[in-house]
């Protein structure tokens, strides 16, 4: 990650805001509340999720993304 919010271990929703110059600006949500944002390497995201408004689920452990899953149905519903 280039710049990040301090995330405790747990499961979060990621919303991709923008992707520019191979960097993705993302927002983190927990229990429906926005808790922060980060700028990450776009290649961290699954290829199908490398677009604005993509929704992903991430599991964080020891300040690292352990599991990152693109949610195409949630992405479509949230549009």
N, C-alpha and C positions, 0 to 999 in steps of 0.2 A: 504494500500500500504506500502511496505517496504521502497522503495526509489522511488522518483518520480520527474518528471519535473513539473514546475509550469504551470498548464493549466488554461486558462481563461474559463469561461462558454462558451459552444458551442458544436459542433459536430465534432468528430475526427474519423480517421481510426486508428485501432490498428493492428499491425502485430506481431504475436508471433514469437520470435526468438528461444528460447529454453525453456524447462521445465526440471528442475533438483531439486530433493529433495523438491518437492511440491512448488517450486517457479518458476514463469514464468518471463523471460526477454522479455519485449515487447517494440516495437517502436511506437511512436505516429506520425501520419501524419495529416496535415491540408492543404487542397487545393493542394494535391500532393507533398507537401514538408515535409521532415522529420523534426520534431521540438524537438525531445527528446526521452528519453527512461526511463523505470522504471523496477523495480523488484517488482512483486506483488504475492500475494498468488494465486497459480494455481486454487484453488477452486472458486476464483472470476469469472473465465471464465466459460461459459457454457461447459458442459462435452464434447460435440462434437467438441469444439474448443481448446481442451487441447492437441495441437500438434504443432510442428514447422510449420511455414508458414501459420497458420490460420489467416484469415482476419475477423475483427470484426468492427462494428460501435459502438461508445460510445457517449452518451450525458453526458456532465459534467456540474454540477450546484453546486455552493458553494464548489468547490474542491472535489466533490464526484461523483462517477459513478452513474447516475440515470437510464440509460437504456443502456444495453450492449447486442448487437445482433450479433450472428455469421452469417457470410455471406458465405455459402458454394459455391455458384456460383462464387463469386469474388475470393474465395480461389483457386478454380480450374482454373479459367482464368489466375490468376496471376502466377501460377506455370510455 
